[in-house]
Amino acid sequence: MTIRVGLLTLSDRSARGEREDVSGPALARRIEGEGWLAVRQLILPDDESAIRAALTQWADAGDLDLILTTGGSGFAPRDVTPEATRAVIEKEAPGLAEAMRAASLKITSHAMLSRSIAGIRKRTLIINLPGNPKGAVENLEAVLPALGHAVQLLRGDPESEKNH
């Protein structure tokens, strides 16, 4: 199954062109390795209203199964990605965030500082990932085994109900 993915990098410095976005391309390589399509990619500053607008527009367009955000989910004053995500989702998917934190805690104690969330808007799954490229890919790896089934369920695929 081909999963259509939007990659949203959230970083003031990358949005201003002061720092290269490394996390977005790292995630793009990983999802393309699964045979999935990176349909959209965007870099935005850590601005809650801009993040909300992009997530809403992308999810409501209906051409993405999954939106991965990278950045803005920690303790820094400008980290507002979870708040923006929570404002636009219709259902939370706490098991995904819990699985990412549990897997990350095996690597670093800093994982407990992650405020990442996951949830659903319409038929699109949104997952917050860390801004660090290594952490972003590791967190994605933690939930990757469940994402195909999640997308089948969101698409309303009757075969997915048999595997539930």
N, C-alpha and C positions, 0 to 999 in steps of 0.2 A: 504494500500500500504506500502510495506517495503522500507524504504529509507536507502541506504548504505552510511555511513558517515565515513570520515577520521577526526581525531582529532589531530591537530598540536599545541603543546604547545611551546611557544617561550619565553625562559628565560635563561639568562646566568647562573644564580645560579642553577637552576634545571638541566640544561644540564651538569654542573660540579658535580652534586650530593650534592651540599651544601644545597639545600632546596628541600623538597618534592613537587612534582607537585600535587596540590590540585584541580586546575581548570579543567584539563583534565578529571580526574575521576568524578568530579561533573557533567561535561557535558555528560560524558558517561552514568552516571546513569539517567540523564534527558532524553536523546534520547532513551535509552533502555526502559524507562517508556512509550514512545510513540510506542514501538514495532519496533523501527528502529534498525539497526545493526551498531555497531562501528566496522568497517572492519579493519581500520588502526589507530594506535596511535603512535605518535613520539614526542620526546622532542628535540628541537634544540636550540642552542644559538641565540642571537639577531644578526644574520649575514645575511645581505640582500641576498648575492649570495646563501647561503645554503637554505634560505627560498624560494627564487625563484626556485631553483632546485627541492626542495621537492614538491612545489605546481604544478610545471610543470609535474613532473613525475607522481604524483598522479592523476591529472586531465586527462592527456593524456593516462593513463592506461585503462580508460574506465570502471573501476569497482566501481567508487564512484559517487553518485549523488550530494553529498554535502561535502564540506570541511569546518570545523570550526576551525579557528585559535583562540588561546587565548594568549594574551600578546603582548607586543611590539607596542601598538597602541596609546600611550600617548605622552607626551612632553619630556620625558627623551632623552638624546643624543643618546642612543643605540636603541631607539624605531623606528624600520624601517619596521614593518610589512605592513603598508599601501603602502609604496613605493614598496616593493617586490611584493605585491599583484597586484598593478596597473601595474607593469611591465609584468605580465603574463596573465592578463585577456584580453579578446577580446571585452567584453561589460561590462560597469558598470551597477549596479543595485542600483542607489542612493536612491530609496524609502525605501529599507531595512535599510540602514544606518540612514536615516532620522527618520524612525520609532523607531529605537533603541534609538537614542539620545532623541527624544521627550518623550518616555516612561521613560527613565532614568532621565530626567530633573525633573520629578514629584517626584523623590526619592532623588536626589542630584544635587546641582548646578555644581558639578565637571563633570557632563555628557557633558557639553559644551567643555570640554578639550579633548574629545574623537576624534581621527582622523580616526576611523574605517571606512572601505569601504566594499563594497560587489560588486561582479561581476561574470561574467561567462567566463569560458574557456572550449571550446568544448561543452560538455553536462553536465558540472559540475559547480555547484554554489559554490562560495567561499565567506565566510562571516568572517570578523574580529570581534572578541569579546574581551572585556577587559580581563586582566590577573587576576583580582580579582575573586575568584570563585563565590561569591554572584553576582557581576556585570555581569559575563559571563552568568550565568543562567538567570538572569533577562533580559538581552539583547536578549538571545535566545527566552525566553518566548514572548517578544514583537513581534517577526517575525514568531513564530511558526505557527500561523493560516494560513499564506500564503505559507509555504514551500511545503506542499503536492501538491498544484496546480502548484507551480513553477517547481517542479520536473517533474510533468506530462507534462508540456509544453516543458521542456528540453528533455524529452524522446521522444517527438513527438507523444504523445498519442492523437489520434483523438478525444476522449471523452473530453479531456481538453479544446478543442476549443469551445465546446458547452457551457461550464461553464464560458467562458471568458467575 
